[in-house]
Amino acid sequence: MAHDYDSSPAPRNVARAVVTKAADIFFLSQKNGGLPADNQDGFGLYYHDCRYLDGYRIQFAGTPPNVLVSTANRGSIAEFELTNEELQVGEGKTVPVQTFGVHLQRVIDGTGLIVHDVITIENYDVKPHELPLSFDFQSHFEDIFEIRGLHPKKTGKQHKPEWHDGVLVLSYSGADGVLRRTEVHFDPRPAKSTARSAEYKFPLNAGERQRLEISFQIIETREITPFGKRLQSKADDVAQGIDRTSHEWLSGYAEAHSSSLELNRVMQRSLLDLGILKSKLDGHHYFAAGLPWYGALFGRDSIISALQTLAYEPKIAEDTIRLLAKYQGTKNDDWRDEEPGKILHELRRGELANLNEIPQTPYYGSVDSTPLFLILIGEHANWTGDLGLFNDVRPHVEQALHWIDHGGADPGGKYLSYASKSNKGLGNQGWKDSGDSVMNSDGSLATPPIALVEVQGYVYRAKRLIADLYARAGDNETADRLRRQSADLKKNFNRDFWVKSKNFYAIALQKGDKPAAVISSNPGQALWTGIIDNDKAKAVVDQLSGDGMFSGWGIRTLSQKERRYNPIGYHLGTVWPHDNSFIAAGFRRYGFDAPAVRVLESIVKAGEYFEHARLPEVFGGFSQHEFVLPVRYPVACHPQAWAAGSVPFMMASLLGITADAFNKRLRLIRPVLPESVDELYLRRIKIGDSVIDLHFERTHDGNLQVDTVKNSGSIKVEVEQPGARLGAA
């Protein structure tokens, strides 16, 4: 996701930032654990869209540390191993390089709004030494929109740093009436302090260790609170709780364990990242979109990541549905691009949002969140076999359907389209929402109103799924109407979006129903929805699998043969894992199994090159012939929810997992395994009243043996493929 406001200098590079998060707090640091002062890159400690710390310098005798290793593999815990360069510690006294080992463990207490930095210093020499250690801190309490160059400075009051009983207090009185404060606690207290720095001298005998703990407590209140309030958590206890929570998170999800170590690494990292991004609002859990820029509720992103993981745990989908229903649009408000029935695009809780300086309060500039909301309701019902949620949100379903038919930029038109009315809104309102993402073949930008190709597919699939629920609820009249509408939409779509000269679908129809006729990835997502005619599917698959679109690391967003192609343009030729996951599912839907396997294998291979096997939001569209590793996108979010959901979703697609809980069935339609995988266990699949374990194994004759290892309920497993054999343990 991107924003196309006029902007001042934007963040430059966080591709290699060390990211930790717990609940609504997250910390992006450099490899040395610190933050460069006055940085524009986005490094910092964040809470509720505010950067509470933007400078944090660690020095040994006035010299920056040498970084040996840094990792945030445990999500809410980061580890940094540092050592010293040659140090001047007194008149004529030097300390040789690599005399000291300094281990920094960062632990985030999301409940207490505290970040603990536990620093252990060890003297590796055979003789004693003294280590002078200093820390500098800085905070300007910028709103994240200000950091990204999307909004001018705010008008609150920055207070001078203060020390209170050994605690450094950095504070800001916001123009929104909120007092924001970062309290820096030290144990032991520093030997010396200045306005915003602390200094220590640690004498260490040979082989001796000493420990220092620095804790950052975030305070956000409308009332004056005492300074230096005693910390309510301890780093060691928090770390143990984090490890326990991570284990519980993984054990609550279905587990896919295969004979491929690479696939296992990416799968586990993906599920752990989703656990990191899990957030809570108004009593409901959801997946925050991504860090650092999108650590908030996003309609499209939260829905898609919930869709991608339905086969692994359907509970968060229900929470997401209920949360988004609560914020559904109720009125016409041009400032926020709100219309009755629309599902939000983005909800922010920072100073600029509180002041109504930005429209994200919430903002509704998304043309696809609403049909995706309906798709999630329909698919969730297929997994649970229960109409309870549908009945609870039925008024919201009806409002969403009404908006699809009568809202948008062309109320009552053939296609759902958009044109922003807000002067600070998004010019493009599909998932490719940067300002230059929808274009014509000559490079000119498409003219609103714009009807995106994949959005019509979302509407088609939404109406078919919701029609089934109305029929099950006894409302056959509404079900029949929705089915007629979806059939008419499919017929018109395949006539109007098909560009005969390209043998492909337009990315969109623009003003005057003129096709924006470029080769893009968007029709691949339309394949997933089933709206594309069978006789045109092969042309779409061939185009997306060809050299212009397939980089070797995945399918690009735009063909390299197009005028606006840019391998590091946000939506102009980069590779997005989530986009690839839905395209692969589309390939499978129309029977093109080999290209789907190829997409999965390429994304998994790319994942091996990113730290911790973590797939970022987006990476460069350069081909494998140009570079032997995927090229990082400088400001890509990582972790990012729908990137994390991509490989789990593709694996479920390849295994043909299709929920039909209303009919007491778990269907496995043409299950296939990647060539690198001969065996796979899928454990703890929750469908209807059952928890099911499955075992897939390639046999000597090339077929697939599927065994039901465990089934705790009444759901029956059915394999639908000639040659595949179903067994039961």
ROZATI-291328 format. One record per residue (C-alpha): y, x, z; chain. Coordinates in steps of 0.25 Angstrom, whole numbers, plus 2048, in hexadecimal, padded with zeros to 3 digits. Last residue first. Example, Ala and Ser with C-alpha at 12.3 -4.5 7.8 and 13.67 -1.06 7.14 Angstrom:
<nodes>
NODE   y   x   z chain
NODE 7FC 837 81D     A
NODE 7EE 831 81F     A
</nodes>
This chain:
<nodes>
NODE   y   x   z chain
NODE 74E 7EE 828     A
NODE 751 7E5 81C     A
NODE 751 7E8 80E     A
NODE 759 7E5 802     A
NODE 756 7EB 7F4     A
NODE 760 7EE 7E9     A
NODE 75A 7EE 7DB     A
NODE 762 7E2 7D7     A
NODE 76E 7E0 7DF     A
NODE 772 7D5 7E9     A
NODE 76E 7DA 7F7     A
NODE 76E 7CF 801     A
NODE 770 7D0 810     A
NODE 76E 7C4 818     A
NODE 778 7C0 824     A
NODE 771 7B9 830     A
NODE 774 7C4 83A     A
NODE 771 7D2 840     A
NODE 76D 7D8 833     A
NODE 768 7E7 834     A
NODE 762 7F1 82A     A
NODE 764 7E8 81E     A
NODE 75F 7F2 813     A
NODE 764 7F4 805     A
NODE 75C 7FD 7FC     A
NODE 765 801 7EF     A
NODE 75F 804 7E2     A
NODE 75E 812 7DC     A
NODE 74F 813 7DB     A
NODE 74E 81D 7E6     A
NODE 756 813 7EF     A
NODE 764 813 7F3     A
NODE 766 80E 802     A
NODE 76F 804 808     A
NODE 76D 800 817     A
NODE 773 7F3 81D     A
NODE 777 7EF 82B     A
NODE 77C 7E1 82D     A
NODE 783 7DA 838     A
NODE 782 7CB 836     A
NODE 789 7BE 83B     A
NODE 792 7BE 82E     A
NODE 793 7CC 829     A
NODE 794 7D9 831     A
NODE 78F 7E5 82A     A
NODE 78A 7EE 836     A
NODE 784 7FA 82E     A
NODE 784 7FE 820     A
NODE 77A 80A 81E     A
NODE 77B 811 811     A
NODE 771 81A 809     A
NODE 771 821 7FB     A
NODE 780 824 7FB     A
NODE 787 82E 7F1     A
NODE 784 825 7E5     A
NODE 78C 81A 7EC     A
NODE 783 80E 7F1     A
NODE 782 801 7EA     A
NODE 780 7F2 7EF     A
NODE 77F 7E8 7E3     A
NODE 784 7DC 7EC     A
NODE 780 7DD 7FB     A
NODE 782 7CF 800     A
NODE 783 7CC 80F     A
NODE 77F 7BE 810     A
NODE 77F 7B2 81A     A
NODE 786 7A9 810     A
NODE 793 7A8 817     A
NODE 791 7B7 81A     A
NODE 792 7BB 80B     A
NODE 797 7C9 80D     A
NODE 795 7D3 801     A
NODE 791 7E1 802     A
NODE 78F 7E7 7F5     A
NODE 78B 7F5 7FA     A
NODE 796 7FA 7F1     A
NODE 7A0 7F1 7F6     A
NODE 79D 7F4 804     A
NODE 79E 802 801     A
NODE 7AB 800 7FA     A
NODE 7B1 7F8 806     A
NODE 7AD 803 810     A
NODE 7B3 80E 806     A
NODE 7C1 806 805     A
NODE 7C3 801 813     A
NODE 7CA 80E 817     A
NODE 7D3 80E 80B     A
NODE 7D6 7FF 80F     A
NODE 7DA 804 81D     A
NODE 7E2 811 81B     A
NODE 7E0 81D 823     A
NODE 7E7 824 81D     A
NODE 7F3 81E 816     A
NODE 7F7 826 809     A
NODE 804 82E 80A     A
NODE 800 83A 801     A
NODE 7F5 834 7F9     A
NODE 7EA 83E 7FA     A
NODE 7E3 844 7ED     A
NODE 7D4 842 7EC     A
NODE 7CC 84E 7EB     A
NODE 7C7 857 7DF     A
NODE 7D5 855 7D8     A
NODE 7D8 852 7CA     A
NODE 7CA 84F 7C5     A
NODE 7C8 846 7D1     A
NODE 7D3 83E 7CC     A
NODE 7E1 83C 7D2     A
NODE 7E4 82E 7D8     A
NODE 7E9 833 7E5     A
NODE 7E5 82C 7F2     A
NODE 7E7 81F 7F9     A
NODE 7E5 818 807     A
NODE 7DE 824 80C     A
NODE 7CE 825 80D     A
NODE 7CA 82D 819     A
NODE 7BF 836 818     A
NODE 7C3 83D 825     A
NODE 7CE 844 81C     A
NODE 7CE 840 80E     A
NODE 7C5 847 804     A
NODE 7B8 83F 807     A
NODE 7C0 832 804     A
NODE 7C1 836 7F6     A
NODE 7B2 836 7F4     A
NODE 7B1 829 7FB     A
NODE 7BB 823 7F2     A
NODE 7B4 829 7E5     A
NODE 7A6 824 7EA     A
NODE 7AB 816 7ED     A
NODE 7B2 815 7DF     A
NODE 7A5 81A 7D8     A
NODE 79D 810 7DF     A
NODE 7A6 805 7D9     A
NODE 7A5 80B 7CB     A
NODE 795 80B 7CD     A
NODE 795 7FD 7D2     A
NODE 79C 7F5 7C7     A
NODE 796 7E7 7CA     A
NODE 7A3 7DF 7C9     A
NODE 7A4 7DE 7D8     A
NODE 7A1 7ED 7DA     A
NODE 7AC 7F1 7D1     A
NODE 7B5 7E8 7DA     A
NODE 7B0 7EE 7E7     A
NODE 7B4 7FC 7E1     A
NODE 7C2 7F7 7DD     A
NODE 7C3 7F2 7EB     A
NODE 7BF 7FF 7F1     A
NODE 7C8 807 7E7     A
NODE 7D4 800 7EB     A
NODE 7D1 803 7FA     A
NODE 7CF 812 7F7     A
NODE 7DD 813 7EF     A
NODE 7DE 81D 7E4     A
NODE 7EB 821 7DF     A
NODE 7F0 81E 7D0     A
NODE 7FD 816 7D2     A
NODE 7FB 80F 7DF     A
NODE 801 81A 7E8     A
NODE 804 823 7DD     A
NODE 7FD 830 7DF     A
NODE 7F4 830 7D3     A
NODE 800 82A 7CB     A
NODE 7FD 820 7C0     A
NODE 80A 819 7BB     A
NODE 807 81A 7AC     A
NODE 7F9 816 7AD     A
NODE 7ED 81F 7A9     A
NODE 7EB 824 7B7     A
NODE 7E6 816 7BA     A
NODE 7EC 810 7C6     A
NODE 7E7 80D 7D4     A
NODE 7DC 818 7D2     A
NODE 7CE 816 7D4     A
NODE 7C6 820 7DD     A
NODE 7C5 82F 7E0     A
NODE 7C0 832 7D2     A
NODE 7CD 82D 7CC     A
NODE 7C9 820 7C7     A
NODE 7D4 819 7C0     A
NODE 7D7 820 7B3     A
NODE 7CA 827 7B3     A
NODE 7C2 819 7B2     A
NODE 7BC 811 7BD     A
NODE 7C8 808 7BE     A
NODE 7C7 805 7AF     A
NODE 7B8 803 7AF     A
NODE 7B8 7FA 7BA     A
NODE 7C3 7F1 7B5     A
NODE 7BD 7F1 7A7     A
NODE 7AF 7ED 7AD     A
NODE 7B6 7E2 7B5     A
NODE 7BB 7DB 7A9     A
NODE 7AF 7D2 7A5     A
NODE 7AD 7CE 7B3     A
NODE 7BA 7C8 7B5     A
NODE 7C3 7CE 7C0     A
NODE 7C6 7C5 7CC     A
NODE 7BA 7CA 7D4     A
NODE 7C3 7D0 7E0     A
NODE 7BE 7DE 7DF     A
NODE 7C1 7DF 7D0     A
NODE 7CF 7DB 7D3     A
NODE 7CF 7E8 7DC     A
NODE 7CC 7F0 7D0     A
NODE 7D7 7E9 7C8     A
NODE 7E1 7F0 7D1     A
NODE 7DC 7FE 7CE     A
NODE 7E6 800 7C3     A
NODE 7E7 800 7B3     A
NODE 7F4 7FB 7AF     A
NODE 7F8 7EE 7A9     A
NODE 803 7E7 7B1     A
NODE 800 7DA 7AA     A
NODE 80C 7D1 7A7     A
NODE 80B 7C3 7AF     A
NODE 81A 7C1 7AC     A
NODE 81D 7CA 7B8     A
NODE 811 7D3 7BC     A
NODE 802 7D2 7BA     A
NODE 7FA 7DD 7C1     A
NODE 7F2 7E9 7C1     A
NODE 7ED 7E4 7B3     A
NODE 7DF 7E3 7B1     A
NODE 7D7 7EC 7A7     A
NODE 7D2 7ED 799     A
NODE 7E0 7F4 797     A
NODE 7E3 7EC 78A     A
NODE 7DD 7DF 78F     A
NODE 7E5 7DF 79C     A
NODE 7DE 7D5 7A5     A
NODE 7E8 7CF 7B0     A
NODE 7EB 7C2 7A9     A
NODE 7DD 7BD 7A4     A
NODE 7D4 7C3 7AF     A
NODE 7DE 7BD 7B9     A
NODE 7DF 7AF 7B3     A
NODE 7D0 7AD 7B4     A
NODE 7CF 7B3 7C2     A
NODE 7DB 7AB 7C7     A
NODE 7D4 79E 7C1     A
NODE 7C7 7A1 7C9     A
NODE 7CF 7A4 7D6     A
NODE 7D6 797 7D5     A
NODE 7CA 78F 7D2     A
NODE 7C3 796 7DE     A
NODE 7CF 793 7E7     A
NODE 7CF 785 7E3     A
NODE 7C0 783 7E5     A
NODE 7C1 789 7F3     A
NODE 7CD 780 7F7     A
NODE 7C5 774 7F3     A
NODE 7B9 779 7F9     A
NODE 7BF 779 807     A
NODE 7B2 779 80F     A
NODE 7B4 785 817     A
NODE 7AA 78D 80F     A
NODE 7B1 788 802     A
NODE 7BE 78D 808     A
NODE 7B8 79B 80B     A
NODE 7B2 79C 7FD     A
NODE 7C0 799 7F7     A
NODE 7C6 7A4 800     A
NODE 7BD 7AE 7F9     A
NODE 7C0 7A9 7EB     A
NODE 7CF 7A8 7EE     A
NODE 7D0 7B6 7F4     A
NODE 7C8 7BC 7E9     A
NODE 7D1 7B7 7DE     A
NODE 7DE 7BA 7E6     A
NODE 7D9 7C8 7E8     A
NODE 7D6 7C9 7D9     A
NODE 7E4 7C5 7D6     A
NODE 7E9 7D0 7DF     A
NODE 7E1 7DA 7D8     A
NODE 7E9 7D8 7CB     A
NODE 7F7 7D8 7D1     A
NODE 800 7CD 7CE     A
NODE 80F 7D2 7CD     A
NODE 81C 7CA 7CE     A
NODE 821 7D4 7CB     A
NODE 823 7DF 7C0     A
NODE 819 7EA 7BE     A
NODE 81E 7F8 7BF     A
NODE 820 800 7B2     A
NODE 816 80B 7AF     A
NODE 813 807 7A1     A
NODE 806 801 7A5     A
NODE 80D 7F7 7AE     A
NODE 80E 7F9 7BD     A
NODE 809 7F5 7CB     A
NODE 809 800 7D6     A
NODE 818 805 7D4     A
NODE 81E 7FE 7E1     A
NODE 812 801 7EA     A
NODE 80A 7F5 7EE     A
NODE 7FC 7F8 7E8     A
NODE 7F5 7EF 7F1     A
NODE 7FD 7E3 7EB     A
NODE 80B 7E0 7EE     A
NODE 814 7E8 7E5     A
NODE 823 7E8 7E7     A
NODE 821 7E9 7F6     A
NODE 82C 7E3 800     A
NODE 839 7E9 804     A
NODE 841 7DF 7FC     A
NODE 837 7D4 7FE     A
NODE 834 7CB 7F3     A
NODE 828 7D2 7ED     A
NODE 822 7CE 7E0     A
NODE 813 7CA 7E1     A
NODE 808 7C3 7D9     A
NODE 7FC 7BA 7DB     A
NODE 7F8 7B5 7CD     A
NODE 7F8 7A8 7C6     A
NODE 805 7A3 7CB     A
NODE 807 799 7D6     A
NODE 812 7A2 7DD     A
NODE 815 7AE 7D4     A
NODE 81A 7B9 7DE     A
NODE 810 7B6 7E9     A
NODE 80E 7A8 7EE     A
NODE 807 79B 7E9     A
NODE 7F8 79E 7E7     A
NODE 7F7 7AA 7EF     A
NODE 800 7A4 7FA     A
NODE 7F8 798 7FB     A
NODE 7EB 7A0 7FC     A
NODE 7F1 7A8 808     A
NODE 7F6 79B 80E     A
NODE 7E8 795 80D     A
NODE 7E2 7A1 813     A
NODE 7EC 7A1 81E     A
NODE 7E8 793 822     A
NODE 7D9 797 821     A
NODE 7DB 7A2 82B     A
NODE 7D2 79C 836     A
NODE 7C9 795 82C     A
NODE 7C7 7A2 825     A
NODE 7C4 7AA 832     A
NODE 7BA 7A0 836     A
NODE 7B3 79E 828     A
NODE 7A7 7A8 82C     A
NODE 79D 7AF 824     A
NODE 7A3 7BC 82A     A
NODE 7A2 7C5 81D     A
NODE 7A6 7BA 813     A
NODE 7B1 7B5 81C     A
NODE 7B7 7C3 81C     A
NODE 7B7 7C3 80D     A
NODE 7BE 7B6 80C     A
NODE 7C9 7BA 817     A
NODE 7CB 7C8 810     A
NODE 7CD 7C1 803     A
NODE 7D7 7B8 808     A
NODE 7DF 7C3 80E     A
NODE 7DE 7CB 801     A
NODE 7E4 7BF 7FA     A
NODE 7F0 7C0 804     A
NODE 7F1 7CF 805     A
NODE 7F2 7D0 7F5     A
NODE 801 7CD 7F2     A
NODE 806 7D6 7FD     A
NODE 815 7D5 801     A
NODE 813 7CE 80E     A
NODE 81B 7D6 818     A
NODE 819 7D4 827     A
NODE 822 7D8 82D     A
NODE 821 7E2 822     A
NODE 82F 7DD 81C     A
NODE 836 7EA 820     A
NODE 843 7EA 828     A
NODE 83E 7DE 830     A
NODE 843 7E5 83D     A
NODE 835 7E4 843     A
NODE 82F 7E9 836     A
NODE 839 7F5 836     A
NODE 835 7F8 844     A
NODE 826 7F8 842     A
NODE 81B 7ED 841     A
NODE 817 7EC 833     A
NODE 80F 7E1 82C     A
NODE 80A 7E3 81D     A
NODE 806 7DB 811     A
NODE 805 7CD 818     A
NODE 7FC 7C2 813     A
NODE 804 7B7 80B     A
NODE 802 7A8 80E     A
NODE 811 7A5 80F     A
NODE 819 7AF 808     A
NODE 81E 7BD 80D     A
NODE 825 7C7 805     A
NODE 82A 7CD 812     A
NODE 839 7CC 80E     A
NODE 836 7C0 805     A
NODE 831 7B7 810     A
NODE 82A 7AA 80C     A
NODE 822 7A5 818     A
NODE 815 7A5 81F     A
NODE 80E 7B3 81B     A
NODE 801 7B6 822     A
NODE 803 7BE 82F     A
NODE 7F8 7B7 837     A
NODE 7EF 7B6 82B     A
NODE 7F0 7C6 82A     A
NODE 7EB 7C7 838     A
NODE 7E0 7BD 837     A
NODE 7DB 7C4 82A     A
NODE 7DC 7D2 830     A
NODE 7D4 7CD 83C     A
NODE 7C9 7C7 833     A
NODE 7C8 7D3 82B     A
NODE 7C7 7DC 837     A
NODE 7BA 7D5 83B     A
NODE 7B3 7D7 82D     A
NODE 7AC 7E4 831     A
NODE 7A5 7ED 827     A
NODE 7A3 7E4 81B     A
NODE 7B1 7DF 81D     A
NODE 7B7 7ED 81C     A
NODE 7BE 7ED 80E     A
NODE 7C4 7DF 811     A
NODE 7CA 7E3 81E     A
NODE 7D0 7EF 817     A
NODE 7D5 7E6 80C     A
NODE 7DB 7DC 816     A
NODE 7E3 7E7 81E     A
NODE 7E8 7ED 812     A
NODE 7ED 7E1 80B     A
NODE 7F3 7DA 817     A
NODE 7F9 7E7 81D     A
NODE 7FA 7E8 82D     A
NODE 7FF 7F6 831     A
NODE 7FD 805 830     A
NODE 801 805 822     A
NODE 809 812 820     A
NODE 802 81C 829     A
NODE 7F7 818 828     A
NODE 7EF 80C 822     A
NODE 7EE 7FD 820     A
NODE 7EC 7F9 82E     A
NODE 7DE 7F2 82F     A
NODE 7DE 7E5 837     A
NODE 7DB 7E0 845     A
NODE 7E1 7D4 84B     A
NODE 7E7 7D1 859     A
NODE 7F5 7D0 853     A
NODE 7F4 7DD 84C     A
NODE 7E9 7E7 84D     A
NODE 7E6 7F4 846     A
NODE 7D9 7FA 83F     A
NODE 7DE 806 837     A
NODE 7D6 810 840     A
NODE 7C9 807 83E     A
NODE 7CB 806 82F     A
NODE 7CC 816 82F     A
NODE 7BF 816 837     A
NODE 7B8 80D 82C     A
NODE 7BD 816 821     A
NODE 7B9 823 828     A
NODE 7AB 81E 82A     A
NODE 7AA 81A 81B     A
NODE 7B0 827 816     A
NODE 7A7 82F 81E     A
NODE 79B 827 81B     A
NODE 79E 828 80C     A
NODE 79F 837 80D     A
NODE 792 838 815     A
NODE 78A 830 80A     A
NODE 77D 82B 80F     A
NODE 783 81F 814     A
NODE 789 818 821     A
NODE 791 80B 820     A
NODE 794 805 82D     A
NODE 799 7F7 82F     A
NODE 7A5 7F7 839     A
NODE 7A4 7F5 848     A
NODE 79E 802 84A     A
NODE 7A9 809 843     A
NODE 7B4 803 84C     A
NODE 7AC 805 859     A
NODE 7AA 814 856     A
NODE 7B9 815 853     A
NODE 7BC 80D 860     A
NODE 7B4 817 868     A
NODE 7BA 823 862     A
NODE 7C8 81D 864     A
NODE 7C5 81A 873     A
NODE 7C0 828 875     A
NODE 7CD 82D 86F     A
NODE 7D5 824 878     A
NODE 7CE 828 885     A
NODE 7D1 837 881     A
NODE 7DF 834 87E     A
NODE 7E3 82D 88B     A
NODE 7EA 81F 88B     A
NODE 7F4 818 892     A
NODE 7FF 822 891     A
NODE 809 821 89D     A
NODE 817 81B 899     A
NODE 820 827 895     A
NODE 82D 81E 893     A
NODE 82E 810 89A     A
NODE 82F 804 890     A
NODE 83B 7FE 88A     A
NODE 837 7F1 883     A
NODE 835 7EE 874     A
NODE 829 7F7 873     A
NODE 822 801 86B     A
NODE 81C 80D 873     A
NODE 814 818 86D     A
NODE 80D 822 876     A
NODE 80B 830 870     A
NODE 802 839 879     A
NODE 802 848 87A     A
NODE 7F6 84E 881     A
NODE 7F5 85D 884     A
NODE 7E8 864 887     A
NODE 7E5 872 88A     A
NODE 7D9 87B 886     A
NODE 7D6 889 88B     A
NODE 7CD 893 882     A
NODE 7D6 89F 887     A
NODE 7E0 89A 890     A
NODE 7EB 890 88C     A
NODE 7F9 890 88F     A
NODE 7FF 883 889     A
NODE 80E 883 887     A
NODE 813 875 884     A
NODE 81F 86F 87D     A
NODE 824 860 87A     A
NODE 82E 85B 870     A
NODE 837 850 86E     A
NODE 844 853 876     A
NODE 83E 85F 87C     A
NODE 832 862 885     A
NODE 82C 86D 88D     A
NODE 81F 86F 895     A
NODE 81A 862 88F     A
NODE 813 858 898     A
NODE 804 859 898     A
NODE 800 84F 893     A
NODE 80C 84A 88A     A
NODE 811 83C 886     A
NODE 819 839 87A     A
NODE 81F 82B 87A     A
NODE 822 825 86D     A
NODE 82B 819 86E     A
NODE 82F 80D 866     A
NODE 839 803 86C     A
NODE 839 7F6 863     A
NODE 846 7EE 861     A
NODE 845 7EE 852     A
NODE 84F 7F8 850     A
NODE 846 802 857     A
NODE 848 809 864     A
NODE 842 817 862     A
NODE 83B 820 86C     A
NODE 835 82E 86D     A
NODE 831 830 87C     A
NODE 82B 83E 880     A
NODE 823 83C 88E     A
NODE 824 847 899     A
NODE 82B 83D 8A3     A
NODE 834 837 898     A
NODE 839 840 88C     A
NODE 842 83A 882     A
NODE 843 83B 873     A
NODE 850 835 86E     A
NODE 850 826 86A     A
NODE 850 821 85C     A
NODE 857 814 85A     A
NODE 854 809 850     A
NODE 85A 807 843     A
NODE 84F 809 839     A
NODE 84F 814 82E     A
NODE 84D 80F 81F     A
NODE 841 808 81A     A
NODE 835 80C 810     A
NODE 836 81B 812     A
NODE 827 81C 818     A
NODE 82C 820 825     A
NODE 836 815 826     A
NODE 82B 80B 823     A
NODE 823 811 82E     A
NODE 82E 80E 838     A
NODE 834 81B 83D     A
NODE 833 81E 84C     A
NODE 83B 82B 84B     A
NODE 831 833 853     A
NODE 830 842 856     A
NODE 827 84B 85F     A
NODE 826 85A 861     A
NODE 81B 861 868     A
NODE 819 86F 86D     A
NODE 80E 879 871     A
NODE 810 887 876     A
NODE 802 88D 877     A
NODE 7FF 897 882     A
NODE 7F4 8A1 880     A
NODE 7E8 8A6 888     A
NODE 7DE 8B0 883     A
NODE 7D0 8AE 87C     A
NODE 7D7 8A5 871     A
NODE 7D3 897 86E     A
NODE 7DE 890 877     A
NODE 7DC 881 876     A
NODE 7E6 876 875     A
NODE 7E2 867 876     A
NODE 7EC 85D 872     A
NODE 7E9 84E 874     A
NODE 7F3 846 86C     A
NODE 7F3 837 871     A
NODE 7F9 82C 869     A
NODE 7FC 820 871     A
NODE 7FF 811 86D     A
NODE 7F6 80D 879     A
NODE 7ED 805 870     A
NODE 7ED 80E 864     A
NODE 7E9 81A 86D     A
NODE 7EA 825 862     A
NODE 7E3 833 865     A
NODE 7E8 840 85F     A
NODE 7DF 84C 862     A
NODE 7E7 859 861     A
NODE 7DF 866 862     A
NODE 7E6 873 863     A
NODE 7DE 880 862     A
NODE 7E6 88C 866     A
NODE 7E4 89B 861     A
NODE 7E4 897 853     A
NODE 7EF 8A1 84F     A
NODE 7F2 8AC 858     A
NODE 7FC 8A9 864     A
NODE 808 8B2 864     A
NODE 810 8B8 86F     A
NODE 81C 8C1 86C     A
NODE 825 8B9 874     A
NODE 81F 8AC 876     A
NODE 815 8A2 86F     A
NODE 816 8A7 861     A
NODE 80A 89F 85A     A
NODE 801 8A3 84F     A
NODE 7FC 896 849     A
NODE 7F5 88C 853     A
NODE 7EA 882 852     A
NODE 7E8 873 850     A
NODE 7DD 86A 850     A
NODE 7E1 85B 84E     A
NODE 7D9 84F 851     A
NODE 7DD 840 84F     A
NODE 7D8 834 856     A
NODE 7DA 826 852     A
NODE 7D3 827 845     A
NODE 7C7 830 849     A
NODE 7C8 839 83D     A
NODE 7D6 83D 840     A
NODE 7D5 84B 83C     A
NODE 7DC 858 83D     A
NODE 7D8 867 83B     A
NODE 7DD 875 83D     A
NODE 7EC 872 83D     A
NODE 7F4 87E 840     A
NODE 7FF 87B 84B     A
NODE 80E 87B 848     A
NODE 815 887 84F     A
NODE 81F 886 85A     A
NODE 816 88B 865     A
NODE 80B 882 860     A
NODE 812 876 85A     A
NODE 80F 867 859     A
NODE 819 85E 852     A
NODE 819 84F 853     A
NODE 824 847 84B     A
NODE 823 839 846     A
NODE 81F 831 852     A
NODE 820 822 854     A
NODE 820 81F 845     A
NODE 822 810 845     A
NODE 819 806 83D     A
NODE 813 800 849     A
NODE 80E 80D 84F     A
NODE 80F 81B 848     A
NODE 80D 829 84C     A
NODE 812 832 841     A
NODE 810 839 833     A
NODE 817 830 828     A
NODE 81B 83B 81E     A
NODE 82A 83A 821     A
NODE 829 844 82D     A
NODE 835 846 836     A
NODE 82C 84F 83F     A
NODE 81E 853 839     A
NODE 813 84C 842     A
NODE 808 853 849     A
NODE 7F9 853 84A     A
NODE 7F8 860 842     A
NODE 7F2 859 836     A
NODE 7FF 850 835     A
NODE 7FF 843 83C     A
NODE 7FE 834 83A     A
NODE 7FD 82C 846     A
NODE 7F9 81D 847     A
NODE 7FC 813 852     A
NODE 7F8 804 84F     A
NODE 7EA 804 854     A
NODE 7E5 813 854     A
NODE 7E9 81C 849     A
NODE 7E8 82B 845     A
NODE 7EC 831 838     A
NODE 7EC 840 835     A
NODE 7F5 841 828     A
NODE 7F0 848 81C     A
NODE 7F5 83E 812     A
NODE 802 83B 81A     A
NODE 80B 840 80F     A
NODE 819 83D 80A     A
NODE 81F 831 811     A
NODE 82A 82A 809     A
NODE 838 82F 806     A
NODE 841 822 805     A
NODE 83B 815 800     A
NODE 83E 80A 7F7     A
NODE 833 800 7FA     A
NODE 826 801 7F2     A
NODE 81C 800 7FE     A
NODE 80E 805 7FD     A
NODE 800 800 800     A
</nodes>
